[in-house]
Amino acid sequence: GAGEGAPPVRLWVRRVGVYCDEHRKTWLVAAEEEAGTLRARIRRVRVPLGEALCPSRLPPSQLPHMWQLSEGEQYRDSNSRIWEIEHHLMVRLGELLLRLMPSD
Amino acid sequence: GAGEGAPPVRLWVRRVGVYCDEHRKTWLVAAEEEAGTLRARIRRVRVPLGEALCPSRLPPSQLPHMWQLSEGEQYRDSNSRIWEIEHHLMVRLGELLLRLMPSD
């Protein structure tokens, strides 16, 4: 099955900056505009799902209400715009758990 | 060389809950006490390094000012206490960067 690293098939907006995928996992999305090119940086971050805001009640945004993975390395959004996957990477975070040994 | 996932050789406290390693990378540290056993959960998280607080000005803590990796799967702290590595794992986080294609 799709691992933690697989790109989401669908992303729906939950509230400003927070999207949720088909597994109800949360993603933080930030718009980046540079030299007339709009990019969306989408990071898998565990945040409370919270209540979904109705998209019509969200403030105007350059970001869509929904993205859907399309054939090829692309997403199509709820405004029928095409987004190319520029990169899809895994950020590896180390976690260390230490246990204090009893002193003799 | 040591990758992103290698355990740090030394960790120094910067401020409450934030430690920095020999590569000036930041780690968030939380104490967890359960049934008389003290554990330190140490996560590699990029936060601003900020100014280092003098350890003597930090509030009292069960956590040491410094850990140093020792032979075996252990750390020795600045109070000469021994900490066993209970686990060392990689948390994988996905990041997706999408670029809006120009509409023709």
N, CA and C atoms of all chains as a GROMACS GRO file, in nm:
protein
  624
    1GLY      N    1   0.083  -0.121   0.000
    1GLY     CA    2   0.000   0.000   0.000
    1GLY      C    3   0.086   0.125   0.000
    2ALA      N    4   0.021   0.237  -0.006
    2ALA     CA    5   0.093   0.364  -0.010
    2ALA      C    6   0.157   0.388   0.127
    3GLY      N    7   0.285   0.412   0.128
    3GLY     CA    8   0.354   0.438   0.253
    3GLY      C    9   0.338   0.582   0.295
    4GLU      N   10   0.404   0.613   0.406
    4GLU     CA   11   0.401   0.748   0.460
    4GLU      C   12   0.450   0.847   0.354
    5GLY      N   13   0.534   0.799   0.261
    5GLY     CA   14   0.599   0.890   0.168
    5GLY      C   15   0.525   0.910   0.037
    6ALA      N   16   0.419   0.834   0.014
    6ALA     CA   17   0.350   0.846  -0.114
    6ALA      C   18   0.280   0.980  -0.125
    7PRO      N   19   0.274   1.037  -0.245
    7PRO     CA   20   0.202   1.164  -0.259
    7PRO      C   21   0.052   1.140  -0.241
    8PRO      N   22  -0.016   1.234  -0.181
    8PRO     CA   23  -0.160   1.216  -0.160
    8PRO      C   24  -0.235   1.216  -0.292
    9VAL      N   25  -0.344   1.141  -0.297
    9VAL     CA   26  -0.426   1.137  -0.418
    9VAL      C   27  -0.517   1.259  -0.423
   10ARG      N   28  -0.571   1.297  -0.308
   10ARG     CA   29  -0.655   1.417  -0.301
   10ARG      C   30  -0.621   1.497  -0.178
   11LEU      N   31  -0.629   1.627  -0.191
   11LEU     CA   32  -0.609   1.718  -0.078
   11LEU      C   33  -0.724   1.817  -0.075
   12TRP      N   34  -0.791   1.824   0.038
   12TRP     CA   35  -0.900   1.920   0.055
   12TRP      C   36  -0.859   2.022   0.160
   13VAL      N   37  -0.901   2.144   0.140
   13VAL     CA   38  -0.873   2.246   0.242
   13VAL      C   39  -0.960   2.219   0.364
   14ARG      N   40  -0.899   2.234   0.484
   14ARG     CA   41  -0.974   2.223   0.610
   14ARG      C   42  -0.997   2.361   0.668
   15ARG      N   43  -0.888   2.437   0.668
   15ARG     CA   44  -0.893   2.576   0.712
   15ARG      C   45  -0.773   2.642   0.649
   16VAL      N   46  -0.750   2.770   0.676
   16VAL     CA   47  -0.642   2.841   0.608
   16VAL      C   48  -0.509   2.769   0.631
   17GLY      N   49  -0.446   2.725   0.523
   17GLY     CA   50  -0.314   2.664   0.532
   17GLY      C   51  -0.311   2.518   0.568
   18VAL      N   52  -0.425   2.460   0.602
   18VAL     CA   53  -0.429   2.319   0.642
   18VAL      C   54  -0.518   2.240   0.546
   19TYR      N   55  -0.460   2.134   0.491
   19TYR     CA   56  -0.534   2.046   0.401
   19TYR      C   57  -0.536   1.906   0.460
   20CYS      N   58  -0.629   1.827   0.413
   20CYS     CA   59  -0.639   1.690   0.461
   20CYS      C   60  -0.650   1.598   0.340
   21ASP      N   61  -0.586   1.480   0.348
   21ASP     CA   62  -0.586   1.390   0.233
   21ASP      C   63  -0.689   1.279   0.250
   22GLU      N   64  -0.687   1.184   0.156
   22GLU     CA   65  -0.787   1.076   0.155
   22GLU      C   66  -0.775   0.984   0.274
   23HIS      N   67  -0.663   0.991   0.348
   23HIS     CA   68  -0.649   0.911   0.471
   23HIS      C   69  -0.671   0.998   0.594
   24ARG      N   70  -0.727   1.117   0.577
   24ARG     CA   71  -0.750   1.213   0.685
   24ARG      C   72  -0.619   1.253   0.752
   25LYS      N   73  -0.511   1.247   0.676
   25LYS     CA   74  -0.384   1.298   0.727
   25LYS      C   75  -0.373   1.445   0.690
   26THR      N   76  -0.305   1.520   0.774
   26THR     CA   77  -0.301   1.665   0.755
   26THR      C   78  -0.172   1.710   0.688
   27TRP      N   79  -0.184   1.813   0.608
   27TRP     CA   80  -0.072   1.871   0.534
   27TRP      C   81  -0.081   2.022   0.550
   28LEU      N   82   0.032   2.086   0.574
   28LEU     CA   83   0.036   2.231   0.577
   28LEU      C   84   0.077   2.279   0.438
   29VAL      N   85   0.007   2.378   0.390
   29VAL     CA   86   0.032   2.427   0.254
   29VAL      C   87   0.062   2.576   0.259
   30ALA      N   88   0.170   2.614   0.195
   30ALA     CA   89   0.206   2.755   0.187
   30ALA      C   90   0.224   2.793   0.040
   31ALA      N   91   0.171   2.909   0.002
   31ALA     CA   92   0.189   2.959  -0.134
   31ALA      C   93   0.322   3.035  -0.140
   32GLU      N   94   0.394   3.016  -0.249
   32GLU     CA   95   0.519   3.090  -0.269
   32GLU      C   96   0.514   3.148  -0.409
   33GLU      N   97   0.525   3.279  -0.420
   33GLU     CA   98   0.520   3.339  -0.553
   33GLU      C   99   0.654   3.407  -0.580
   34GLU      N  100   0.710   3.375  -0.698
   34GLU     CA  101   0.841   3.430  -0.731
   34GLU      C  102   0.847   3.447  -0.882
   35ALA      N  103   0.878   3.566  -0.924
   35ALA     CA  104   0.892   3.595  -1.067
   35ALA      C  105   0.770   3.546  -1.145
   36GLY      N  106   0.654   3.572  -1.091
   36GLY     CA  107   0.530   3.539  -1.161
   36GLY      C  108   0.492   3.392  -1.159
   37THR      N  109   0.574   3.311  -1.091
   37THR     CA  110   0.542   3.167  -1.082
   37THR      C  111   0.488   3.136  -0.944
   38LEU      N  112   0.374   3.071  -0.941
   38LEU     CA  113   0.313   3.035  -0.814
   38LEU      C  114   0.347   2.890  -0.781
   39ARG      N  115   0.395   2.870  -0.659
   39ARG     CA  116   0.423   2.734  -0.613
   39ARG      C  117   0.347   2.709  -0.484
   40ALA      N  118   0.317   2.583  -0.460
   40ALA     CA  119   0.256   2.542  -0.333
   40ALA      C  120   0.351   2.444  -0.266
   41ARG      N  121   0.396   2.481  -0.147
   41ARG     CA  122   0.482   2.391  -0.070
   41ARG      C  123   0.394   2.318   0.030
   42ILE      N  124   0.392   2.189   0.019
   42ILE     CA  125   0.295   2.105   0.091
   42ILE      C  126   0.372   2.010   0.180
   43ARG      N  127   0.354   2.026   0.309
   43ARG     CA  128   0.431   1.945   0.403
   43ARG      C  129   0.341   1.859   0.489
   44ARG      N  130   0.381   1.735   0.502
   44ARG     CA  131   0.308   1.642   0.587
   44ARG      C  132   0.341   1.673   0.732
   45VAL      N  133   0.246   1.734   0.800
   45VAL     CA  134   0.265   1.769   0.940
   45VAL      C  135   0.141   1.727   1.016
   46ARG      N  136   0.160   1.660   1.129
   46ARG     CA  137   0.047   1.617   1.209
   46ARG      C  138  -0.005   1.734   1.290
   47VAL      N  139  -0.120   1.785   1.253
   47VAL     CA  140  -0.184   1.890   1.331
   47VAL      C  141  -0.327   1.844   1.358
   48PRO      N  142  -0.393   1.902   1.460
   48PRO     CA  143  -0.532   1.860   1.484
   48PRO      C  144  -0.615   1.884   1.358
   49LEU      N  145  -0.699   1.784   1.325
   49LEU     CA  146  -0.781   1.795   1.205
   49LEU      C  147  -0.878   1.912   1.220
   50GLY      N  148  -0.937   1.923   1.336
   50GLY     CA  149  -1.028   2.034   1.364
   50GLY      C  150  -1.153   2.026   1.277
   51GLU      N  151  -1.236   2.127   1.290
   51GLU     CA  152  -1.355   2.131   1.206
   51GLU      C  153  -1.321   2.188   1.070
   52ALA      N  154  -1.382   2.132   0.966
   52ALA     CA  155  -1.359   2.184   0.832
   52ALA      C  156  -1.439   2.311   0.813
   53LEU      N  157  -1.372   2.412   0.760
   53LEU     CA  158  -1.444   2.534   0.723
   53LEU      C  159  -1.503   2.514   0.584
   54CYS      N  160  -1.621   2.566   0.564
   54CYS     CA  161  -1.677   2.564   0.430
   54CYS      C  162  -1.587   2.650   0.340
   55PRO      N  163  -1.541   2.595   0.226
   55PRO     CA  164  -1.449   2.671   0.140
   55PRO      C  165  -1.498   2.811   0.107
   56SER      N  166  -1.631   2.827   0.094
   56SER     CA  167  -1.682   2.959   0.056
   56SER      C  168  -1.661   3.060   0.169
   57ARG      N  169  -1.635   3.011   0.292
   57ARG     CA  170  -1.615   3.103   0.403
   57ARG      C  171  -1.468   3.134   0.426
   58LEU      N  172  -1.382   3.072   0.345
   58LEU     CA  173  -1.238   3.100   0.358
   58LEU      C  174  -1.205   3.231   0.287
   59PRO      N  175  -1.104   3.302   0.334
   59PRO     CA  176  -1.063   3.424   0.264
   59PRO      C  177  -1.010   3.390   0.125
   60PRO      N  178  -1.014   3.486   0.033
   60PRO     CA  179  -0.966   3.460  -0.103
   60PRO      C  180  -0.820   3.415  -0.099
   61SER      N  181  -0.786   3.320  -0.183
   61SER     CA  182  -0.651   3.264  -0.183
   61SER      C  183  -0.612   3.224  -0.324
   62GLN      N  184  -0.482   3.224  -0.350
   62GLN     CA  185  -0.434   3.175  -0.478
   62GLN      C  186  -0.436   3.022  -0.481
   63LEU      N  187  -0.453   2.964  -0.363
   63LEU     CA  188  -0.451   2.818  -0.354
   63LEU      C  189  -0.592   2.763  -0.371
   64PRO      N  190  -0.603   2.647  -0.431
   64PRO     CA  191  -0.736   2.591  -0.458
   64PRO      C  192  -0.798   2.528  -0.334
   65HIS      N  193  -0.924   2.494  -0.344
   65HIS     CA  194  -0.992   2.423  -0.235
   65HIS      C  195  -0.955   2.275  -0.238
   66MET      N  196  -0.914   2.226  -0.356
   66MET     CA  197  -0.885   2.082  -0.370
   66MET      C  198  -0.782   2.060  -0.479
   67TRP      N  199  -0.695   1.961  -0.454
   67TRP     CA  200  -0.606   1.911  -0.558
   67TRP      C  201  -0.635   1.763  -0.578
   68GLN      N  202  -0.625   1.718  -0.700
   68GLN     CA  203  -0.639   1.575  -0.728
   68GLN      C  204  -0.523   1.529  -0.814
   69LEU      N  205  -0.459   1.419  -0.772
   69LEU     CA  206  -0.348   1.364  -0.848
   69LEU      C  207  -0.398   1.317  -0.983
   70SER      N  208  -0.326   1.353  -1.086
   70SER     CA  209  -0.369   1.324  -1.221
   70SER      C  210  -0.263   1.235  -1.287
   71GLU      N  211  -0.292   1.184  -1.404
   71GLU     CA  212  -0.190   1.099  -1.468
   71GLU      C  213  -0.066   1.185  -1.494
   72GLY      N  214   0.045   1.119  -1.502
   72GLY     CA  215   0.170   1.194  -1.512
   72GLY      C  216   0.205   1.249  -1.376
   73GLU      N  217   0.298   1.335  -1.372
   73GLU     CA  218   0.344   1.392  -1.246
   73GLU      C  219   0.273   1.525  -1.222
   74GLN      N  220   0.142   1.520  -1.219
   74GLN     CA  221   0.066   1.644  -1.211
   74GLN      C  222  -0.052   1.631  -1.116
   75TYR      N  223  -0.093   1.748  -1.070
   75TYR     CA  224  -0.220   1.757  -0.998
   75TYR      C  225  -0.311   1.851  -1.077
   76ARG      N  226  -0.441   1.823  -1.069
   76ARG     CA  227  -0.542   1.915  -1.124
   76ARG      C  228  -0.617   1.970  -1.004
   77ASP      N  229  -0.642   2.101  -1.001
   77ASP     CA  230  -0.709   2.157  -0.885
   77ASP      C  231  -0.857   2.185  -0.912
   78SER      N  232  -0.925   2.229  -0.809
   78SER     CA  233  -1.071   2.248  -0.819
   78SER      C  234  -1.107   2.362  -0.914
   79ASN      N  235  -1.007   2.438  -0.959
   79ASN     CA  236  -1.034   2.539  -1.062
   79ASN      C  237  -0.985   2.492  -1.199
   80SER      N  238  -0.962   2.361  -1.211
   80SER     CA  239  -0.916   2.300  -1.337
   80SER      C  240  -0.777   2.347  -1.379
   81ARG      N  241  -0.702   2.397  -1.283
   81ARG     CA  242  -0.565   2.436  -1.316
   81ARG      C  243  -0.474   2.315  -1.297
   82ILE      N  244  -0.366   2.313  -1.375
   82ILE     CA  245  -0.271   2.203  -1.369
   82ILE      C  246  -0.148   2.248  -1.289
   83TRP      N  247  -0.107   2.164  -1.197
   83TRP     CA  248   0.012   2.189  -1.117
   83TRP      C  249   0.111   2.076  -1.142
   84GLU      N  250   0.232   2.113  -1.173
   84GLU     CA  251   0.336   2.014  -1.195
   84GLU      C  252   0.405   1.982  -1.063
   85ILE      N  253   0.437   1.855  -1.041
   85ILE     CA  254   0.513   1.819  -0.921
   85ILE      C  255   0.660   1.854  -0.947
   86GLU      N  256   0.707   1.954  -0.878
   86GLU     CA  257   0.844   1.998  -0.900
   86GLU      C  258   0.941   1.911  -0.820
   87HIS      N  259   0.904   1.883  -0.698
   87HIS     CA  260   0.977   1.779  -0.627
   87HIS      C  261   0.887   1.711  -0.525
   88HIS      N  262   0.928   1.594  -0.488
   88HIS     CA  263   0.856   1.517  -0.388
   88HIS      C  264   0.964   1.448  -0.308
   89LEU      N  265   0.988   1.498  -0.190
   89LEU     CA  266   1.101   1.443  -0.116
   89LEU      C  267   1.059   1.402   0.022
   90MET      N  268   1.147   1.326   0.080
   90MET     CA  269   1.127   1.282   0.216
   90MET      C  270   1.224   1.360   0.304
   91VAL      N  271   1.169   1.424   0.402
   91VAL     CA  272   1.254   1.488   0.501
   91VAL      C  273   1.269   1.386   0.614
   92ARG      N  274   1.392   1.350   0.644
   92ARG     CA  275   1.412   1.250   0.747
   92ARG      C  276   1.447   1.319   0.877
   93LEU      N  277   1.370   1.289   0.978
   93LEU     CA  278   1.393   1.350   1.108
   93LEU      C  279   1.439   1.243   1.205
   94GLY      N  280   1.546   1.269   1.274
   94GLY     CA  281   1.592   1.173   1.373
   94GLY      C  282   1.520   1.191   1.505
   95GLU      N  283   1.493   1.082   1.569
   95GLU     CA  284   1.443   1.088   1.706
   95GLU      C  285   1.522   0.990   1.790
   96LEU      N  286   1.559   1.037   1.905
   96LEU     CA  287   1.642   0.961   1.995
   96LEU      C  288   1.566   0.955   2.127
   97LEU      N  289   1.557   0.836   2.184
   97LEU     CA  290   1.494   0.824   2.315
   97LEU      C  291   1.598   0.768   2.411
   98LEU      N  292   1.630   0.846   2.512
   98LEU     CA  293   1.732   0.806   2.610
   98LEU      C  294   1.664   0.770   2.741
   99ARG      N  295   1.719   0.670   2.808
   99ARG     CA  296   1.667   0.632   2.939
   99ARG      C  297   1.779   0.646   3.040
  100LEU      N  298   1.750   0.719   3.146
  100LEU     CA  299   1.850   0.738   3.251
  100LEU      C  300   1.870   0.607   3.326
  101MET      N  301   1.995   0.562   3.331
  101MET     CA  302   2.025   0.437   3.400
  101MET      C  303   2.029   0.462   3.550
  102PRO      N  304   1.980   0.366   3.627
  102PRO     CA  305   1.987   0.383   3.774
  102PRO      C  306   2.133   0.392   3.817
  103SER      N  307   2.161   0.482   3.908
  103SER     CA  308   2.299   0.492   3.958
  103SER      C  309   2.317   0.389   4.067
  104ASP      N  310   2.427   0.317   4.061
  104ASP     CA  311   2.451   0.209   4.159
  104ASP      C  312   2.517   0.263   4.285
  105GLY      N  313   3.041   1.014   0.575
  105GLY     CA  314   3.023   1.096   0.694
  105GLY      C  315   2.890   1.070   0.761
  106ALA      N  316   2.870   1.132   0.871
  106ALA     CA  317   2.746   1.114   0.947
  106ALA      C  318   2.632   1.178   0.870
  107GLY      N  319   2.529   1.103   0.844
  107GLY     CA  320   2.413   1.156   0.772
  107GLY      C  321   2.321   1.228   0.866
  108GLU      N  322   2.211   1.272   0.808
  108GLU     CA  323   2.108   1.342   0.885
  108GLU      C  324   2.059   1.254   0.999
  109GLY      N  325   2.070   1.122   0.979
  109GLY     CA  326   2.012   1.032   1.076
  109GLY      C  327   2.106   0.987   1.186
  110ALA      N  328   2.233   1.022   1.177
  110ALA     CA  329   2.328   0.975   1.278
  110ALA      C  330   2.300   1.041   1.412
  111PRO      N  331   2.323   0.968   1.520
  111PRO     CA  332   2.300   1.029   1.652
  111PRO      C  333   2.407   1.134   1.677
  112PRO      N  334   2.371   1.244   1.742
  112PRO     CA  335   2.469   1.349   1.768
  112PRO      C  336   2.577   1.300   1.866
  113VAL      N  337   2.696   1.352   1.849
  113VAL     CA  338   2.806   1.316   1.938
  113VAL      C  339   2.795   1.396   2.068
  114ARG      N  340   2.759   1.523   2.055
  114ARG     CA  341   2.740   1.607   2.174
  114ARG      C  342   2.615   1.691   2.158
  115LEU      N  343   2.550   1.713   2.270
  115LEU     CA  344   2.433   1.801   2.272
  115LEU      C  345   2.449   1.898   2.388
  116TRP      N  346   2.441   2.027   2.357
  116TRP     CA  347   2.450   2.129   2.461
  116TRP      C  348   2.315   2.201   2.470
  117VAL      N  349   2.277   2.237   2.590
  117VAL     CA  350   2.153   2.313   2.602
  117VAL      C  351   2.175   2.455   2.549
  118ARG      N  352   2.074   2.505   2.476
  118ARG     CA  353   2.078   2.644   2.428
  118ARG      C  354   1.985   2.729   2.512
  119ARG      N  355   1.867   2.674   2.530
  119ARG     CA  356   1.767   2.737   2.617
  119ARG      C  357   1.672   2.626   2.659
  120VAL      N  358   1.569   2.659   2.735
  120VAL     CA  359   1.482   2.553   2.787
  120VAL      C  360   1.426   2.469   2.672
  121GLY      N  361   1.457   2.340   2.673
  121GLY     CA  362   1.400   2.248   2.575
  121GLY      C  363   1.472   2.242   2.441
  122VAL      N  364   1.568   2.329   2.420
  122VAL     CA  365   1.639   2.334   2.291
  122VAL      C  366   1.787   2.305   2.312
  123TYR      N  367   1.836   2.206   2.239
  123TYR     CA  368   1.977   2.170   2.246
  123TYR      C  369   2.038   2.186   2.109
  124CYS      N  370   2.170   2.196   2.103
  124CYS     CA  371   2.238   2.210   1.976
  124CYS      C  372   2.353   2.109   1.973
  125ASP      N  373   2.378   2.050   1.855
  125ASP     CA  374   2.481   1.947   1.846
  125ASP      C  375   2.610   2.005   1.789
  126GLU      N  376   2.707   1.915   1.763
  126GLU     CA  377   2.840   1.958   1.717
  126GLU      C  378   2.835   2.019   1.578
  127HIS      N  379   2.724   2.002   1.506
  127HIS     CA  380   2.711   2.067   1.374
  127HIS      C  381   2.620   2.190   1.383
  128ARG      N  382   2.593   2.237   1.504
  128ARG     CA  383   2.504   2.350   1.529
  128ARG      C  384   2.362   2.322   1.480
  129LYS      N  385   2.327   2.194   1.477
  129LYS     CA  386   2.189   2.159   1.444
  129LYS      C  387   2.109   2.154   1.573
  130THR      N  388   1.981   2.188   1.560
  130THR     CA  389   1.899   2.200   1.682
  130THR      C  390   1.814   2.076   1.706
  131TRP      N  391   1.795   2.047   1.833
  131TRP     CA  392   1.717   1.931   1.877
  131TRP      C  393   1.624   1.979   1.989
  132LEU      N  394   1.498   1.936   1.982
  132LEU     CA  395   1.406   1.965   2.092
  132LEU      C  396   1.409   1.847   2.188
  133VAL      N  397   1.419   1.876   2.315
  133VAL     CA  398   1.431   1.771   2.415
  133VAL      C  399   1.319   1.786   2.517
  134ALA      N  400   1.251   1.676   2.543
  134ALA     CA  401   1.145   1.675   2.644
  134ALA      C  402   1.174   1.563   2.743
  135ALA      N  403   1.155   1.593   2.871
  135ALA     CA  404   1.171   1.492   2.975
  135ALA      C  405   1.038   1.417   2.990
  136GLU      N  406   1.049   1.286   3.008
  136GLU     CA  407   0.930   1.204   3.031
  136GLU      C  408   0.960   1.116   3.151
  137GLU      N  409   0.878   1.128   3.255
  137GLU     CA  410   0.901   1.046   3.373
  137GLU      C  411   0.783   0.953   3.391
  138GLU      N  412   0.815   0.824   3.409
  138GLU     CA  413   0.707   0.724   3.423
  138GLU      C  414   0.760   0.614   3.513
  139ALA      N  415   0.684   0.586   3.617
  139ALA     CA  416   0.718   0.477   3.709
  139ALA      C  417   0.864   0.491   3.756
  140GLY      N  418   0.903   0.612   3.788
  140GLY     CA  419   1.036   0.633   3.844
  140GLY      C  420   1.149   0.629   3.743
  141THR      N  421   1.115   0.611   3.616
  141THR     CA  422   1.218   0.609   3.512
  141THR      C  423   1.213   0.740   3.434
  142LEU      N  424   1.328   0.802   3.422
  142LEU     CA  425   1.336   0.928   3.349
  142LEU      C  426   1.386   0.902   3.208
  143ARG      N  427   1.313   0.955   3.112
  143ARG     CA  428   1.356   0.944   2.972
  143ARG      C  429   1.366   1.083   2.912
  144ALA      N  430   1.453   1.094   2.813
  144ALA     CA  431   1.464   1.218   2.737
  144ALA      C  432   1.430   1.187   2.593
  145ARG      N  433   1.325   1.252   2.541
  145ARG     CA  434   1.288   1.234   2.401
  145ARG      C  435   1.349   1.349   2.323
  146ILE      N  436   1.433   1.317   2.229
  146ILE     CA  437   1.518   1.416   2.162
  146ILE      C  438   1.486   1.412   2.014
  147ARG      N  439   1.432   1.522   1.964
  147ARG     CA  440   1.389   1.525   1.825
  147ARG      C  441   1.465   1.628   1.746
  148ARG      N  442   1.509   1.586   1.628
  148ARG     CA  443   1.578   1.677   1.538
  148ARG      C  444   1.474   1.769   1.473
  149VAL      N  445   1.473   1.894   1.517
  149VAL     CA  446   1.378   1.991   1.463
  149VAL      C  447   1.455   2.119   1.435
  150ARG      N  448   1.433   2.174   1.316
  150ARG     CA  449   1.501   2.298   1.282
  150ARG      C  450   1.430   2.415   1.348
  151VAL      N  451   1.493   2.474   1.448
  151VAL     CA  452   1.439   2.594   1.510
  151VAL      C  453   1.552   2.697   1.511
  152PRO      N  454   1.518   2.824   1.525
  152PRO     CA  455   1.625   2.924   1.530
  152PRO      C  456   1.720   2.891   1.644
  153LEU      N  457   1.849   2.902   1.614
  153LEU     CA  458   1.950   2.869   1.715
  153LEU      C  459   1.939   2.968   1.832
  154GLY      N  460   1.921   3.094   1.799
  154GLY     CA  461   1.904   3.196   1.903
  154GLY      C  462   2.030   3.211   1.987
  155GLU      N  463   2.018   3.293   2.086
  155GLU     CA  464   2.133   3.311   2.175
  155GLU      C  465   2.134   3.201   2.280
  156ALA      N  466   2.252   3.154   2.312
  156ALA     CA  467   2.263   3.049   2.414
  156ALA      C  468   2.248   3.114   2.551
  157LEU      N  469   2.166   3.051   2.633
  157LEU     CA  470   2.156   3.095   2.773
  157LEU      C  471   2.268   3.030   2.852
  158CYS      N  472   2.324   3.101   2.944
  158CYS     CA  473   2.421   3.041   3.034
  158CYS      C  474   2.347   2.934   3.116
  159PRO      N  475   2.398   2.808   3.118
  159PRO     CA  476   2.327   2.701   3.188
  159PRO      C  477   2.290   2.737   3.332
  160SER      N  478   2.375   2.817   3.397
  160SER     CA  479   2.346   2.850   3.536
  160SER      C  480   2.223   2.941   3.548
  161ARG      N  481   2.182   3.001   3.437
  161ARG     CA  482   2.066   3.088   3.441
  161ARG      C  483   1.938   3.016   3.400
  162LEU      N  484   1.952   2.888   3.363
  162LEU     CA  485   1.834   2.810   3.328
  162LEU      C  486   1.763   2.763   3.454
  163PRO      N  487   1.632   2.745   3.448
  163PRO     CA  488   1.560   2.693   3.566
  163PRO      C  489   1.605   2.549   3.594
  164PRO      N  490   1.590   2.504   3.719
  164PRO     CA  491   1.631   2.368   3.754
  164PRO      C  492   1.559   2.267   3.665
  165SER      N  493   1.629   2.163   3.625
  165SER     CA  494   1.573   2.065   3.533
  165SER      C  495   1.632   1.928   3.564
  166GLN      N  496   1.554   1.824   3.532
  166GLN     CA  497   1.607   1.688   3.545
  166GLN      C  498   1.702   1.657   3.430
  167LEU      N  499   1.697   1.743   3.327
  167LEU     CA  500   1.781   1.718   3.209
  167LEU      C  501   1.916   1.786   3.227
  168PRO      N  502   2.019   1.727   3.173
  168PRO     CA  503   2.154   1.782   3.192
  168PRO      C  504   2.181   1.901   3.099
  169HIS      N  505   2.290   1.970   3.123
  169HIS     CA  506   2.332   2.078   3.034
  169HIS      C  507   2.398   2.022   2.909
  170MET      N  508   2.450   1.900   2.918
  170MET     CA  509   2.524   1.842   2.806
  170MET      C  510   2.514   1.691   2.809
  171TRP      N  511   2.504   1.632   2.688
  171TRP     CA  512   2.519   1.486   2.673
  171TRP      C  513   2.637   1.461   2.579
  172GLN      N  514   2.709   1.356   2.605
  172GLN     CA  515   2.816   1.317   2.515
  172GLN      C  516   2.803   1.169   2.483
  173LEU      N  517   2.810   1.136   2.354
  173LEU     CA  518   2.800   0.996   2.311
  173LEU      C  519   2.922   0.922   2.365
  174SER      N  520   2.896   0.807   2.422
  174SER     CA  521   3.001   0.730   2.487
  174SER      C  522   3.011   0.596   2.416
  175GLU      N  523   3.112   0.516   2.449
  175GLU     CA  524   3.121   0.386   2.382
  175GLU      C  525   2.997   0.304   2.418
  176GLY      N  526   2.967   0.213   2.330
  176GLY     CA  527   2.843   0.138   2.348
  176GLY      C  528   2.727   0.227   2.307
  177GLU      N  529   2.609   0.185   2.337
  177GLU     CA  530   2.491   0.260   2.297
  177GLU      C  531   2.448   0.349   2.413
  178GLN      N  532   2.538   0.437   2.454
  178GLN     CA  533   2.512   0.517   2.572
  178GLN      C  534   2.555   0.661   2.555
  179TYR      N  535   2.495   0.745   2.634
  179TYR     CA  536   2.542   0.882   2.649
  179TYR      C  537   2.581   0.903   2.795
  180ARG      N  538   2.681   0.988   2.816
  180ARG     CA  539   2.717   1.031   2.950
  180ARG      C  540   2.683   1.180   2.958
  181ASP      N  541   2.621   1.224   3.066
  181ASP     CA  542   2.581   1.364   3.072
  181ASP      C  543   2.677   1.446   3.160
  182SER      N  544   2.652   1.576   3.165
  182SER     CA  545   2.742   1.667   3.236
  182SER      C  546   2.738   1.645   3.387
  183ASN      N  547   2.644   1.562   3.433
  183ASN     CA  548   2.644   1.524   3.575
  183ASN      C  549   2.699   1.382   3.594
  184SER      N  550   2.770   1.332   3.491
  184SER     CA  551   2.829   1.197   3.494
  184SER      C  552   2.725   1.086   3.504
  185ARG      N  553   2.605   1.118   3.466
  185ARG     CA  554   2.503   1.013   3.465
  185ARG      C  555   2.508   0.942   3.329
  186ILE      N  556   2.469   0.814   3.331
  186ILE     CA  557   2.468   0.734   3.207
  186ILE      C  558   2.325   0.722   3.156
  187TRP      N  559   2.308   0.745   3.028
  187TRP     CA  560   2.179   0.732   2.963
  187TRP      C  561   2.191   0.626   2.853
  188GLU      N  562   2.101   0.532   2.854
  188GLU     CA  563   2.101   0.429   2.752
  188GLU      C  564   2.016   0.474   2.634
  189ILE      N  565   2.061   0.443   2.514
  189ILE     CA  566   1.979   0.474   2.395
  189ILE      C  567   1.871   0.368   2.385
  190GLU      N  568   1.748   0.409   2.407
  190GLU     CA  569   1.640   0.312   2.404
  190GLU      C  570   1.592   0.289   2.261
  191HIS      N  571   1.581   0.397   2.188
  191HIS     CA  572   1.563   0.380   2.043
  191HIS      C  573   1.620   0.501   1.970
  192HIS      N  574   1.647   0.478   1.844
  192HIS     CA  575   1.699   0.583   1.758
  192HIS      C  576   1.633   0.558   1.624
  193LEU      N  577   1.536   0.639   1.592
  193LEU     CA  578   1.460   0.609   1.470
  193LEU      C  579   1.453   0.732   1.380
  194MET      N  580   1.412   0.705   1.260
  194MET     CA  581   1.395   0.810   1.162
  194MET      C  582   1.246   0.831   1.141
  195VAL      N  583   1.203   0.953   1.157
  195VAL     CA  584   1.065   0.988   1.124
  195VAL      C  585   1.070   1.045   0.983
  196ARG      N  586   0.993   0.987   0.893
  196ARG     CA  587   0.999   1.035   0.755
  196ARG      C  588   0.882   1.128   0.728
  197LEU      N  589   0.914   1.247   0.680
  197LEU     CA  590   0.810   1.345   0.651
  197LEU      C  591   0.810   1.373   0.502
  198GLY      N  592   0.694   1.369   0.442
  198GLY     CA  593   0.686   1.400   0.300
  198GLY      C  594   0.676   1.548   0.275
  199GLU      N  595   0.741   1.593   0.170
  199GLU     CA  596   0.720   1.731   0.124
  199GLU      C  597   0.700   1.728  -0.026
  200LEU      N  598   0.604   1.804  -0.069
  200LEU     CA  599   0.566   1.810  -0.208
  200LEU      C  600   0.574   1.956  -0.249
  201LEU      N  601   0.639   1.982  -0.363
  201LEU     CA  602   0.642   2.119  -0.414
  201LEU      C  603   0.575   2.119  -0.550
  202LEU      N  604   0.466   2.194  -0.559
  202LEU     CA  605   0.389   2.200  -0.685
  202LEU      C  606   0.410   2.336  -0.750
  203ARG      N  607   0.415   2.333  -0.882
  203ARG     CA  608   0.429   2.458  -0.956
  203ARG      C  609   0.308   2.472  -1.048
  204LEU      N  610   0.243   2.586  -1.039
  204LEU     CA  611   0.126   2.611  -1.123
  204LEU      C  612   0.171   2.629  -1.267
  205MET      N  613   0.115   2.550  -1.357
  205MET     CA  614   0.152   2.560  -1.498
  205MET      C  615   0.081   2.679  -1.560
  206PRO      N  616   0.148   2.749  -1.651
  206PRO     CA  617   0.081   2.861  -1.718
  206PRO      C  618  -0.037   2.808  -1.798
  207SER      N  619  -0.149   2.878  -1.792
  207SER     CA  620  -0.266   2.835  -1.870
  207SER      C  621  -0.249   2.887  -2.011
  208ASP      N  622  -0.274   2.800  -2.107
  208ASP     CA  623  -0.254   2.840  -2.248
  208ASP      C  624  -0.382   2.904  -2.302
   0.00000   0.00000   0.00000
